[in-house]
């Protein structure tokens, strides 16, 4: 009888540790976010739920193509989701419905087709990134409010987990 109680205590202890670790991982490493607007279509639609790795930019610099969650520069209580188009030291320009970084057109298979106005050229200084939504016609981004300070980055989007039929890992090409 004593042996059964000991096993039960161990099992409950292990379950408690797993639940605690899951909670810590959820709030320290992975944070859920909701896509509220069509600015990231077609890859992410309004109502999509994503998981964001909050530790990414504590160890690595953001790079072109990363989908990031950040505090909105005009209202730090709000969060936005956009794609890094140009990092520190790069020059970005939008013309003829294409994006040029350092003078070269970059491939953007994730962009929703449509016209958008020219921008730049502008050199991205140290400590900042240039971000755009994938749906350029429906996105409030660096073209409107300027370059994003890197310290506003909250994390890198990792996967779409809901709705289940849209489940997928988020890559630089999607």
N, C-alpha and C positions, 0 to 999 in steps of 0.2 A: 504493500500500500504506500509506504514512504517513497519507494522508487517511482511510482506513478506520479506522485505529487511533485517530485523533483523534476521529472520529465516535463510535466505541465508547466512548472515555473520557468524552465529553460525555454520551452516553446513560446510562452507568452513574452518572455524577455526578448527573444529573437524577433518576434512579430513587432514588438514595440520599437526595437532598434531599426527595423526595416521601415516602419511608418515614419519614424523621426528622421531617418536619413532621406527618405523620399521627400518629406516636407522641406528639409534643408536644401536638397538639390533643387527643388521647385523654386524656392525663393532666392537662393544664392546664385545658382548656376542658370537654371532655365526659368524664364518668365513667360507666361502666356500673354498674348495680345490679340486684339480683334482688328481686322481690317475694316474701317468704317466707310471708306469712300472708294470710288472707282479709279483713283489715281495710280494704282499699280496693276490695272488690267492690261493684258489678259491673264498674266500669271497668277495674280492674286485678286480675288473679287470681293466686293463688299460682303461681309458676313463670314469670310474665312477666318479661322482661328489659327494663329501661328505660335510656335515656340521660339524663343529668342535666347541665344547663349549670351548671358550677361558678362562672362569673363573674357570673351574674345578680344576685346580691345584693351584689356589690361595687360595682355601678353603680346599681341600682334597689332601692327598698324592696319588700318582699313585699306583695302586695295580696290582698284577699279572692278566693278561688277558686283561687289558685296551689296546685299540687301540689308539695310540697317534700320534700327529703331532708335529714335533720338528725341530729346526734349526740344519742342518747337521754339526757335529763338525769340518769337514775339510773345510767347506765353509758355513759360517753362513747366506749367502744370499739364500741358497737353503733350501727347506723343504723336509722332509721325513715322511713317514707314516710306523709305525711298531707296534708290539705288545710287551707290557711289559711282560717279562718272569720271572724276579726276581727283587725284590725290595731291599731296604736297609736292610742289615743284613742277607740276604739269600745267600746260596751257590748254584751256578748253575753249571751243568755239562751236556754235550751232549755226549752220547755214544750209540752205537747200534741203531742209528736213533730214539732215544728217548731223552727227556729232563728230567733231574732230578733236583729237587729243594730240598735242605736240605736232599739229599739222597733218596727221593721218586720220582718215575716216575709220571709226571703230565699228566692228560688226555688232549689231544689236538685234538678235533674233527675238528678244523678249518684248520689243516695243510694239504698242498698238499703232497701226498705221494711221496717218493723218498729218495735216499741216500744222506747223508751229513756227513762231517767229524766230528770226535770227537773234543771236546773243554773242557777245564777246568780240574778239578773243580776250580772255582774262587768265592771268597766271595765278595759280593757287598758292598762297603763301604757306609757310610753315605753320602747323597747328590747325589747319583748316582742310575741308574737303568740299567738293562741288557735288551736289546730289540732285537727281531728277526722278520724277515718277515715270513709270513705264508708259503710262497713258498721258502723253505730253500735253494734250489739249485739256485735260481735267486735273492737272496737278499744280498745287501750290508748292514751289520748290526754290532752289537757289537762284533761279532766274528772277524771282520776285523779291525775296528777302535776303539774298546774298549768300556768301560762302558760310558753311556750317563749321563752327568751332568743334574740333575733335573731342573736347571735353564734354560736349553735349550728347555724345554717342552713348546709348544705353546698352547696346548689344547688336549682335549679328543674327538676322533671321535664319533659322535652322530648318524648320519644317512646317508645312501646312498639315494640321492634324484633324481639322474638322471644317466642313462636312467630310465624312469619311470617303466619299467618292472622289474628293479632290486631294486626298492624302498623298503627300510627296515631299521629298527633301528639296530644299531650295538651293539652287546652284547659281553660279554667276551667269550661266547661259539660259536661265529660266525665269 
